């Protein structure tokens, strides 16, 4: 591996630390995974942001009960979609 230094905002750093603690891994491991994921998808940030923008608020008028979904179920779902 090659060492690389980057600058992160305080918020980015804290978010990475929380995710790393939750997953029991390191900040650098998460950064590498995010980079790999971005490169595998073609690194098209504009497409990702456009998809988020188009979908924002789509379910605002729907009555969705999320109380039945526990943390383990939610985390399991997020892990599945993350590693696709």
PyMOL commands that set and color helices and strands:
alter all, ss='L'
color gray80, all
select helices_A, chain A and resi 10-23+27-40+45-55+71-82
alter helices_A, ss='H'
color red, helices_A
deselect
rebuild
show_as cartoon
